[in-house]
Amino acid sequence: MLGVFQALANPHRLRVLQLLLDGRNYVSQIARELEISRALLQIHLRKLEQAGLVSSTLELSGDGKSMKFYEVVPFSWNLTPHIIGSAAATLTVANT
């Protein structure tokens, strides 16, 4: 759950999810539409995928180029104070 919160805490990642609501899309097109570099987009997509919010597939285009497509993974959470408390109990405090 903490990984999901961390992934959703970034405005670029929220914009990626919003864009993908219209359907799956490939990296270059997403980068163009969001007006960010492909390198930066890849970082955000990796975080979203690690959190289980998007999935990817690698496909070949008609001219033989590899294209990585991303799409939103359906999700729903019931967030309660008890669930937050359970997640908080798993945290460790760094020694300073």
TAWOTA-V651453 format. One record per backbone hydrogen bond with DSSP energy under -0.5 kcal/mol. CO is the residue of the C=O (numbers start at 0). NH is the residue of the N-H. If there is no record, write none. Layout:
co/nh
CO/NH
CO/NH
This chain:
co/nh
0/4
1/5
2/6
3/7
4/8
5/8
6/9
9/13
10/14
11/15
12/16
13/17
14/18
15/19
16/20
17/20
18/21
19/22
24/69
25/29
26/30
27/31
28/32
29/33
30/34
30/35
36/40
37/41
38/42
39/43
40/44
41/45
42/46
43/47
44/48
45/49
46/50
47/52
47/53
48/51
52/72
54/70
56/58
56/68
58/66
60/63
64/60
66/58
66/68
67/26
68/56
69/24
70/54
71/73
76/78
77/79
79/83
80/84
81/85
82/86
83/87
84/88
85/89
86/89
87/90
91/93
